[in-house]
Amino acid sequence: MTSPTTLVHRDAEALAHAVAARLLTRLADVQSEGRIPRLVLTGGRVAAVVYRAVAESPAASAIDWSRVEVWWGDERFLPAGDPDRNETQNRDALLSKVAVDPARVHPMPADTGQGAEAAASAYAEELAAAMGPDDVDGVPTFDVLMLGVGPDGHMASLFPGHEGLRVADRAAIAVHDSPKPPPTRISLTFPALNRSHEVWFVVSGADKAKAVGLAVGGADRTEIPSAGPKGLDRTLWLLDEAAAAEIPAR
Ligand SMILES: O=C(O)[C@H](O)[C@@H](O)[C@H](O)[C@H](O)COP(=O)(O)O
């Protein structure tokens, strides 16, 4: 478990470009170690700008995209191709623009009428099938896990006070009655979210300042879920000035 490091950028645009550059560097570094980077994507507006910047960067040509593994931290449980799915948005911004190997891209299941519980179990099985001998808690160890944060302090689809915050025996769960639409979602759980070398929170805007201040200050994760996930090597809070405004002085 690592204590959080905060990095503050002038505005959302500067933040997104800095995160894009950091992501390209991290992917290239892992590939140069001879490993296939395991990347967990997030939804949200800032992330969309980050992923677009990644796709458009000249440095993207340094990555062998066919050797990048892609997972998701959460998903809105909607039919395939729905514009509100994180997968759809992430494909538009990045995955359709680089030569990923479809076999290494692992979207959370779409709503085909199977039910969110069955979909979450299927994703947990897919994660378990990718585990190596040293991996624990039902997931392959990720390299970079990216998360957005809501004004209420939620991340992935773990919302304040929800029962999903207490789940410790599964890597992925169905979430019902989400306070933010759509009501039904799939999310990784805390044990799974804690299995990444690096966790990057990417947050912009004044409406997030309170939640960011509380999370970085070490709030209880059942009240401010974004206080929970910690990287095995590093936990980074990548912020713009507005989002960083209420970080407690050290
Ligand atoms: O699942 C969702 O409804 C959203 O994707 C959400 O979890 C998002 O990641 C954060 O609210 C940050 O989003 P913004 O970057 O758009 O502020």
The ligand as an ORCA input file, in Angstrom:
! r2SCAN-3c Opt
* xyz 0 1
  O     -19.683      5.945    -14.375
  C     -19.980      7.121    -14.492
  O     -21.126      7.562    -14.439
  C     -18.901      8.124    -14.769
  O     -18.067      7.643    -15.773
  C     -18.109      8.494    -13.537
  O     -17.773      7.444    -12.703
  C     -16.906      9.317    -13.912
  O     -15.764      8.552    -14.125
  C     -16.616     10.340    -12.862
  O     -17.832     10.927    -12.462
  C     -15.672     11.386    -13.406
  O     -16.188     11.861    -14.598
  P     -15.776     13.195    -15.308
  O     -14.366     13.067    -15.731
  O     -16.712     13.269    -16.460
  O     -15.977     14.294    -14.325
*
